[in-house]
Amino acid sequence: MEPKRIREGYLVKRGSMFNTWKPMWVVLLEDGIEFYKKKSDNSPKGMIPLKGSTLTSPCQDFGKRMFVFKITTTKQQDHFFQAAFLEERDAWVRDIKKAIKCIEGGQKFARKSTRRSIRLPETTDLGALYLSMKDTEKGVKELNLEKDKKIFNHCFTGNCVIDWLVSNKSVRNRQEGLVIASSLLNEGYLQPAGDLSKNAVDGTAENPFLDNPDAFYYFPDSGFFCEENSSDDDVILKEEFRGVVIKQGCLLKQGHRRKNWKVRKFILREDPAYLHYYDPAGGEDPLGTIRLRGCVVTSVESNPDGKKSEEENLFEIITADEVHYFLQAATPKERTEWIKAIQAAFRTGK
């Protein structure tokens, strides 16, 4: 029986021989981490056993290189990985730590069962409740909140969640609201943002969710992003960089000249709407910019060469200047999320 796949996606890995950083498709299993040169490869380029390993995060061994974590094996071999953004790194770190802990305790990796641990009523449908909370008109309002010189985009406070549950008659009182909110958090329908809410999740309290105006949370597919708040003395940014970041992550992009596919880190901004792409292995300046005003974005069922493929997860952006960009997501769900986010961004009209 093959080990269970816990998490997978693009990360940038530091080479063990030449010390170069290259994007890899990384798969977290119950007993180790496999990394592939390409997602489509059948055999991994390497495998890191987790038994007896230790994890360091954040790892600040590389100066300006952010969102790095380190895994040290029992043979004292260091493996360095870099995520595209803070929340992505934290998600990997949480799952790797849990996998290591499960190995040490001789247990199977499993997400928390909130119905057993919190005694959630069998009639409660967390999935349906999550969709109601995300309703753009009647759901929990996503805000841009500031705390400790950081701006948390597309998030909401813990007390706002409890307020919504009570006013929506999903619970009878705030104590019941805490039980339901903790269940949503444990099942992954909500994610913690900021030190206060993250520390509560990692603690031993009966309810890991905080009914607190200073505890921030977000929906996992909302495009949440945390950024440092710039001071008045900072250099004024170009217009295309002034927009609020609403989504970011790694995608495959086809080159316009050689038609080869490479992993790129994409950052989507709205108001004004721009999509910048970077070398995920390093570099502060974007490799290119896609202006989204007046663009068309759609999924495609065949690659640019016309060959039919049902599992490519391709989508295309056609700019107002009729420049075609072909991109590839890792999953159909990820493709849909990017298309919806880009459509929402260019509707700002700027």
PATORVEX-328197 format. One record per residue (C-alpha): residue number from 1; residue in one letter; y, z, x. Coordinates in nm, 2 decimals, m for minus. Last residue first. Layout:
BEGIN
<NUM; 'a'; <Y; Z; X>>
...
//
This chain:
BEGIN
<350; 'k'; <5.01; m1.41; m0.83>>
<349; 'g'; <4.87; m1.46; m1.18>>
<348; 't'; <4.69; m1.12; m1.20>>
<347; 'r'; <4.41; m1.33; m1.34>>
<346; 'f'; <4.32; m1.41; m0.98>>
<345; 'a'; <4.18; m1.06; m0.93>>
<344; 'a'; <3.97; m1.03; m1.24>>
<343; 'q'; <3.80; m1.36; m1.17>>
<342; 'i'; <3.73; m1.25; m0.81>>
<341; 'a'; <3.58; m0.92; m0.94>>
<340; 'k'; <3.36; m1.09; m1.20>>
<339; 'i'; <3.23; m1.34; m0.95>>
<338; 'w'; <3.16; m1.07; m0.69>>
<337; 'e'; <2.97; m0.85; m0.95>>
<336; 't'; <2.76; m1.15; m1.07>>
<335; 'r'; <2.66; m1.24; m0.71>>
<334; 'e'; <2.57; m0.87; m0.64>>
<333; 'k'; <2.35; m0.87; m0.95>>
<332; 'p'; <2.18; m1.19; m0.85>>
<331; 't'; <2.09; m1.04; m0.51>>
<330; 'a'; <2.20; m1.08; m0.15>>
<329; 'a'; <2.51; m1.29; m0.22>>
<328; 'q'; <2.57; m1.64; m0.09>>
<327; 'l'; <2.90; m1.81; m0.05>>
<326; 'f'; <3.01; m2.17; m0.07>>
<325; 'y'; <3.39; m2.24; m0.03>>
<324; 'h'; <3.54; m2.56; m0.16>>
<323; 'v'; <3.90; m2.66; m0.09>>
<322; 'e'; <4.06; m2.83; m0.40>>
<321; 'd'; <4.42; m2.72; m0.32>>
<320; 'a'; <4.40; m2.49; m0.62>>
<319; 't'; <4.10; m2.33; m0.46>>
<318; 'i'; <3.73; m2.40; m0.55>>
<317; 'i'; <3.51; m2.09; m0.50>>
<316; 'e'; <3.14; m2.14; m0.52>>
<315; 'f'; <2.85; m1.91; m0.59>>
<314; 'l'; <2.50; m1.89; m0.44>>
<313; 'n'; <2.23; m1.64; m0.53>>
<312; 'e'; <1.98; m1.84; m0.34>>
<311; 'e'; <1.68; m1.75; m0.55>>
<310; 'e'; <1.65; m2.04; m0.79>>
<309; 's'; <1.69; m2.32; m0.53>>
<308; 'k'; <1.74; m2.69; m0.59>>
<307; 'k'; <1.85; m2.89; m0.29>>
<306; 'g'; <2.19; m3.06; m0.34>>
<305; 'd'; <2.32; m3.02; 0.02>>
<304; 'p'; <2.57; m2.77; m0.11>>
<303; 'n'; <2.29; m2.54; m0.23>>
<302; 's'; <2.16; m2.56; m0.58>>
<301; 'e'; <2.19; m2.32; m0.88>>
<300; 'v'; <2.56; m2.26; m0.85>>
<299; 's'; <2.76; m1.96; m0.97>>
<298; 't'; <3.13; m2.01; m1.06>>
<297; 'v'; <3.47; m1.95; m0.92>>
<296; 'v'; <3.78; m2.16; m1.00>>
<295; 'c'; <4.11; m2.11; m0.82>>
<294; 'g'; <4.46; m2.11; m0.96>>
<293; 'r'; <4.57; m1.81; m0.75>>
<292; 'l'; <4.28; m1.72; m0.53>>
<291; 'r'; <4.42; m1.78; m0.18>>
<290; 'i'; <4.13; m1.78; 0.05>>
<289; 't'; <4.20; m1.65; 0.40>>
<288; 'g'; <4.02; m1.70; 0.73>>
<287; 'l'; <3.89; m1.54; 1.04>>
<286; 'p'; <4.07; m1.22; 0.95>>
<285; 'd'; <4.23; m1.01; 1.22>>
<284; 'e'; <4.10; m0.66; 1.31>>
<283; 'g'; <3.80; m0.79; 1.51>>
<282; 'g'; <3.44; m0.66; 1.52>>
<281; 'a'; <3.08; m0.73; 1.44>>
<280; 'p'; <3.15; m0.81; 1.07>>
<279; 'd'; <3.36; m1.12; 1.17>>
<278; 'y'; <3.62; m1.12; 0.90>>
<277; 'y'; <3.69; m1.28; 0.56>>
<276; 'h'; <4.00; m1.25; 0.35>>
<275; 'l'; <4.01; m1.30; m0.03>>
<274; 'y'; <4.36; m1.31; m0.18>>
<273; 'a'; <4.50; m1.22; m0.52>>
<272; 'p'; <4.86; m1.09; m0.50>>
<271; 'd'; <4.83; m0.86; m0.69>>
<270; 'e'; <4.46; m0.83; m0.62>>
<269; 'r'; <4.27; m0.79; m0.29>>
<268; 'l'; <3.92; m0.89; m0.20>>
<267; 'i'; <3.78; m0.80; 0.15>>
<266; 'f'; <3.49; m1.01; 0.28>>
<265; 'k'; <3.27; m0.93; 0.58>>
<264; 'r'; <3.10; m1.24; 0.71>>
<263; 'v'; <2.74; m1.33; 0.77>>
<262; 'k'; <2.70; m1.69; 0.89>>
<261; 'w'; <2.56; m2.00; 0.73>>
<260; 'n'; <2.58; m2.34; 0.91>>
<259; 'k'; <2.76; m2.64; 0.75>>
<258; 'r'; <2.88; m2.75; 1.09>>
<257; 'r'; <3.23; m2.83; 0.98>>
<256; 'h'; <3.31; m2.63; 0.66>>
<255; 'g'; <3.10; m2.33; 0.75>>
<254; 'q'; <2.88; m2.17; 0.48>>
<253; 'k'; <2.94; m1.81; 0.41>>
<252; 'l'; <2.68; m1.53; 0.38>>
<251; 'l'; <2.82; m1.21; 0.22>>
<250; 'c'; <2.92; m0.87; 0.35>>
<249; 'g'; <3.12; m0.62; 0.15>>
<248; 'q'; <3.46; m0.55; m0.01>>
<247; 'k'; <3.60; m0.50; m0.36>>
<246; 'i'; <3.93; m0.40; m0.52>>
<245; 'v'; <4.17; m0.37; m0.22>>
<244; 'v'; <4.52; m0.34; m0.36>>
<243; 'g'; <4.75; m0.63; m0.26>>
<242; 'r'; <5.00; m0.61; 0.02>>
<241; 'f'; <4.78; m0.81; 0.27>>
<240; 'e'; <4.88; m1.15; 0.13>>
<239; 'e'; <5.25; m1.07; 0.13>>
<238; 'k'; <5.25; m1.00; 0.50>>
<237; 'l'; <5.26; m0.63; 0.59>>
<236; 'i'; <5.58; m0.44; 0.66>>
<235; 'v'; <5.54; m0.26; 0.99>>
<234; 'd'; <5.48; 0.11; 0.93>>
<233; 'd'; <5.78; 0.35; 0.96>>
<232; 'd'; <5.77; 0.43; 0.58>>
<231; 's'; <5.42; 0.57; 0.62>>
<230; 's'; <5.09; 0.40; 0.52>>
<229; 'n'; <4.84; 0.59; 0.30>>
<228; 'e'; <4.49; 0.56; 0.45>>
<227; 'e'; <4.25; 0.37; 0.23>>
<226; 'c'; <3.97; 0.46; 0.00>>
<225; 'f'; <3.79; 0.18; m0.20>>
<224; 'f'; <3.62; 0.16; m0.54>>
<223; 'g'; <3.52; m0.19; m0.64>>
<222; 's'; <3.38; m0.07; m0.97>>
<221; 'd'; <3.01; m0.12; m0.91>>
<220; 'p'; <2.93; 0.24; m0.82>>
<219; 'f'; <3.16; 0.40; m1.08>>
<218; 'y'; <3.40; 0.65; m0.92>>
<217; 'y'; <3.45; 1.02; m0.86>>
<216; 'f'; <3.73; 1.25; m0.74>>
<215; 'a'; <3.75; 1.63; m0.74>>
<214; 'd'; <4.11; 1.75; m0.74>>
<213; 'p'; <4.14; 1.77; m1.12>>
<212; 'n'; <3.82; 1.98; m1.13>>
<211; 'd'; <3.52; 2.00; m1.36>>
<210; 'l'; <3.30; 1.96; m1.05>>
<209; 'f'; <2.96; 1.79; m1.05>>
<208; 'p'; <2.68; 1.94; m0.84>>
<207; 'n'; <2.57; 2.17; m1.12>>
<206; 'e'; <2.32; 2.43; m1.01>>
<205; 'a'; <2.51; 2.47; m0.68>>
<204; 't'; <2.31; 2.41; m0.35>>
<203; 'g'; <2.56; 2.20; m0.17>>
<202; 'd'; <2.55; 1.83; m0.07>>
<201; 'v'; <2.69; 1.71; m0.41>>
<200; 'a'; <2.96; 1.98; m0.40>>
<199; 'n'; <3.06; 1.88; m0.05>>
<198; 'k'; <3.10; 1.52; m0.17>>
<197; 's'; <3.32; 1.62; m0.46>>
<196; 'l'; <3.56; 1.82; m0.23>>
<195; 'd'; <3.55; 1.58; 0.06>>
<194; 'g'; <3.66; 1.27; m0.12>>
<193; 'a'; <3.48; 1.03; m0.36>>
<192; 'p'; <3.16; 1.13; m0.53>>
<191; 'q'; <2.95; 0.85; m0.71>>
<190; 'l'; <2.87; 0.82; m1.08>>
<189; 'y'; <2.58; 0.64; m1.24>>
<188; 'g'; <2.36; 0.73; m0.94>>
<187; 'e'; <2.10; 0.94; m1.13>>
<186; 'n'; <2.22; 1.26; m0.97>>
<185; 'l'; <2.58; 1.19; m1.07>>
<184; 'l'; <2.50; 1.10; m1.43>>
<183; 's'; <2.29; 1.41; m1.45>>
<182; 's'; <2.57; 1.62; m1.31>>
<181; 'a'; <2.80; 1.47; m1.57>>
<180; 'i'; <2.55; 1.56; m1.85>>
<179; 'v'; <2.52; 1.92; m1.73>>
<178; 'l'; <2.89; 1.96; m1.68>>
<177; 'g'; <2.96; 1.83; m2.02>>
<176; 'e'; <2.73; 2.09; m2.17>>
<175; 'q'; <2.96; 2.35; m2.01>>
<174; 'r'; <3.27; 2.17; m2.13>>
<173; 'n'; <3.16; 2.19; m2.50>>
<172; 'r'; <2.97; 2.02; m2.77>>
<171; 'v'; <2.88; 1.70; m2.58>>
<170; 's'; <2.90; 1.32; m2.64>>
<169; 'k'; <3.17; 1.40; m2.90>>
<168; 'n'; <3.40; 1.13; m2.74>>
<167; 's'; <3.66; 1.40; m2.70>>
<166; 'v'; <3.41; 1.63; m2.52>>
<165; 'l'; <3.27; 1.35; m2.29>>
<164; 'w'; <3.61; 1.22; m2.22>>
<163; 'd'; <3.76; 1.56; m2.12>>
<162; 'i'; <3.45; 1.62; m1.90>>
<161; 'v'; <3.51; 1.29; m1.72>>
<160; 'c'; <3.89; 1.36; m1.69>>
<159; 'n'; <3.80; 1.70; m1.54>>
<158; 'g'; <3.61; 1.54; m1.26>>
<157; 't'; <3.89; 1.30; m1.16>>
<156; 'f'; <3.89; 0.93; m1.17>>
<155; 'c'; <3.85; 0.63; m0.94>>
<154; 'h'; <3.96; 0.27; m0.90>>
<153; 'n'; <4.15; 0.31; m0.57>>
<152; 'f'; <4.15; 0.64; m0.37>>
<151; 'i'; <4.47; 0.65; m0.16>>
<150; 'k'; <4.47; 0.88; 0.14>>
<149; 'k'; <4.74; 1.10; 0.28>>
<148; 'd'; <4.54; 1.42; 0.18>>
<147; 'k'; <4.52; 1.30; m0.18>>
<146; 'e'; <4.64; 1.00; m0.37>>
<145; 'l'; <4.49; 0.86; m0.69>>
<144; 'n'; <4.46; 0.49; m0.80>>
<143; 'l'; <4.32; 0.52; m1.15>>
<142; 'e'; <4.01; 0.42; m1.36>>
<141; 'k'; <4.03; 0.53; m1.72>>
<140; 'v'; <3.71; 0.67; m1.87>>
<139; 'g'; <3.61; 0.45; m2.16>>
<138; 'k'; <3.77; 0.34; m2.49>>
<137; 'e'; <3.95; 0.02; m2.38>>
<136; 't'; <3.78; m0.10; m2.06>>
<135; 'd'; <3.44; 0.04; m2.16>>
<134; 'k'; <3.29; 0.20; m1.84>>
<133; 'm'; <3.23; 0.54; m2.01>>
<132; 's'; <3.04; 0.36; m2.29>>
<131; 'l'; <2.82; 0.17; m2.04>>
<130; 'y'; <2.74; 0.50; m1.87>>
<129; 'l'; <2.65; 0.67; m2.20>>
<128; 'a'; <2.41; 0.38; m2.27>>
<127; 'g'; <2.24; 0.43; m1.94>>
<126; 'l'; <2.23; 0.81; m1.97>>
<125; 'd'; <2.04; 0.80; m2.30>>
<124; 't'; <2.01; 1.16; m2.41>>
<123; 't'; <1.74; 1.21; m2.67>>
<122; 'e'; <1.50; 1.36; m2.41>>
<121; 'p'; <1.75; 1.65; m2.37>>
<120; 'l'; <1.84; 1.72; m2.00>>
<119; 'r'; <1.66; 2.02; m1.86>>
<118; 'i'; <1.87; 2.03; m1.54>>
<117; 's'; <1.59; 2.00; m1.28>>
<116; 'r'; <1.33; 1.83; m1.51>>
<115; 'r'; <1.56; 1.58; m1.69>>
<114; 't'; <1.77; 1.54; m1.38>>
<113; 's'; <1.48; 1.39; m1.18>>
<112; 'k'; <1.64; 1.35; m0.84>>
<111; 'r'; <1.57; 1.02; m0.67>>
<110; 'a'; <1.23; 1.01; m0.50>>
<109; 'f'; <1.10; 0.99; m0.14>>
<108; 'k'; <0.75; 1.12; m0.13>>
<107; 'q'; <0.69; 1.46; 0.03>>
<106; 'g'; <0.53; 1.58; 0.35>>
<105; 'g'; <0.82; 1.82; 0.41>>
<104; 'e'; <0.93; 1.66; 0.74>>
<103; 'i'; <0.88; 1.31; 0.59>>
<102; 'c'; <1.09; 1.40; 0.29>>
<101; 'k'; <1.37; 1.54; 0.51>>
<100; 'i'; <1.38; 1.21; 0.71>>
<99; 'a'; <1.40; 1.01; 0.39>>
<98; 'k'; <1.67; 1.24; 0.25>>
<97; 'k'; <1.88; 1.19; 0.57>>
<96; 'i'; <1.83; 0.82; 0.55>>
<95; 'd'; <1.93; 0.81; 0.18>>
<94; 'r'; <2.25; 1.01; 0.24>>
<93; 'v'; <2.35; 0.81; 0.55>>
<92; 'w'; <2.31; 0.48; 0.38>>
<91; 'a'; <2.53; 0.59; 0.09>>
<90; 'd'; <2.78; 0.74; 0.33>>
<89; 'r'; <2.81; 0.41; 0.53>>
<88; 'e'; <2.86; 0.21; 0.21>>
<87; 'e'; <3.13; 0.45; 0.09>>
<86; 'l'; <3.32; 0.43; 0.42>>
<85; 'f'; <3.33; 0.05; 0.46>>
<84; 'a'; <3.15; m0.25; 0.61>>
<83; 'a'; <2.88; m0.03; 0.77>>
<82; 'q'; <2.81; 0.00; 1.14>>
<81; 'f'; <2.47; 0.08; 1.29>>
<80; 'f'; <2.38; 0.24; 1.62>>
<79; 'h'; <2.03; 0.30; 1.75>>
<78; 'd'; <1.98; 0.56; 2.02>>
<77; 'q'; <1.64; 0.61; 2.19>>
<76; 'q'; <1.56; 0.97; 2.27>>
<75; 'k'; <1.18; 0.91; 2.24>>
<74; 't'; <1.19; 1.13; 1.92>>
<73; 't'; <1.43; 0.88; 1.77>>
<72; 't'; <1.81; 0.90; 1.76>>
<71; 'i'; <1.98; 0.73; 1.47>>
<70; 'k'; <2.36; 0.68; 1.50>>
<69; 'f'; <2.62; 0.61; 1.23>>
<68; 'v'; <2.93; 0.39; 1.25>>
<67; 'f'; <3.20; 0.36; 0.98>>
<66; 'm'; <3.47; 0.26; 1.23>>
<65; 'r'; <3.49; 0.08; 1.56>>
<64; 'k'; <3.83; 0.18; 1.71>>
<63; 'g'; <3.68; 0.40; 1.97>>
<62; 'f'; <3.31; 0.34; 2.01>>
<61; 'd'; <3.14; 0.68; 2.04>>
<60; 'q'; <3.28; 0.81; 1.72>>
<59; 'c'; <2.96; 0.85; 1.52>>
<58; 'p'; <3.03; 0.98; 1.17>>
<57; 's'; <2.75; 1.05; 1.11>>
<56; 't'; <2.47; 1.15; 1.35>>
<55; 'l'; <2.11; 1.11; 1.23>>
<54; 't'; <1.80; 1.27; 1.39>>
<53; 's'; <1.45; 1.13; 1.42>>
<52; 'g'; <1.13; 1.34; 1.41>>
<51; 'k'; <0.96; 1.08; 1.18>>
<50; 'l'; <1.21; 0.81; 1.11>>
<49; 'p'; <1.04; 0.52; 1.30>>
<48; 'i'; <1.28; 0.24; 1.39>>
<47; 'm'; <1.15; m0.11; 1.34>>
<46; 'g'; <1.25; m0.44; 1.51>>
<45; 'k'; <1.31; m0.81; 1.46>>
<44; 'p'; <1.14; m0.79; 1.13>>
<43; 's'; <0.89; m1.05; 1.01>>
<42; 'n'; <0.93; m1.27; 0.70>>
<41; 'd'; <1.29; m1.38; 0.77>>
<40; 's'; <1.49; m1.47; 0.45>>
<39; 'k'; <1.74; m1.18; 0.50>>
<38; 'k'; <1.82; m1.30; 0.85>>
<37; 'k'; <1.80; m1.14; 1.19>>
<36; 'y'; <1.59; m0.86; 1.04>>
<35; 'f'; <1.60; m0.49; 1.07>>
<34; 'e'; <1.33; m0.24; 0.96>>
<33; 'i'; <1.40; 0.13; 0.92>>
<32; 'g'; <1.13; 0.39; 0.90>>
<31; 'd'; <0.89; 0.61; 0.69>>
<30; 'e'; <1.01; 0.58; 0.33>>
<29; 'l'; <1.16; 0.24; 0.40>>
<28; 'l'; <1.52; 0.15; 0.47>>
<27; 'v'; <1.57; m0.23; 0.51>>
<26; 'v'; <1.85; m0.38; 0.72>>
<25; 'w'; <1.96; m0.74; 0.72>>
<24; 'm'; <2.14; m0.77; 1.05>>
<23; 'p'; <2.50; m0.84; 1.16>>
<22; 'k'; <2.55; m0.84; 1.54>>
<21; 'w'; <2.71; m0.60; 1.79>>
<20; 't'; <2.65; m0.67; 2.15>>
<19; 'n'; <2.51; m0.39; 2.38>>
<18; 'f'; <2.31; m0.65; 2.58>>
<17; 'm'; <1.98; m0.46; 2.58>>
<16; 's'; <1.97; m0.22; 2.28>>
<15; 'g'; <2.18; m0.44; 2.06>>
<14; 'r'; <2.44; m0.27; 1.83>>
<13; 'k'; <2.37; m0.33; 1.47>>
<12; 'v'; <2.61; m0.45; 1.20>>
<11; 'l'; <2.48; m0.37; 0.85>>
<10; 'y'; <2.37; m0.61; 0.57>>
<9; 'g'; <2.16; m0.47; 0.28>>
<8; 'e'; <1.86; m0.27; 0.19>>
<7; 'r'; <1.78; 0.06; 0.03>>
<6; 'i'; <1.47; 0.26; m0.07>>
<5; 'r'; <1.19; 0.01; m0.02>>
<4; 'k'; <0.86; 0.18; m0.08>>
<3; 'p'; <0.60; 0.16; 0.20>>
<2; 'e'; <0.33; m0.11; 0.14>>
<1; 'm'; <0.00; 0.00; 0.00>>
//
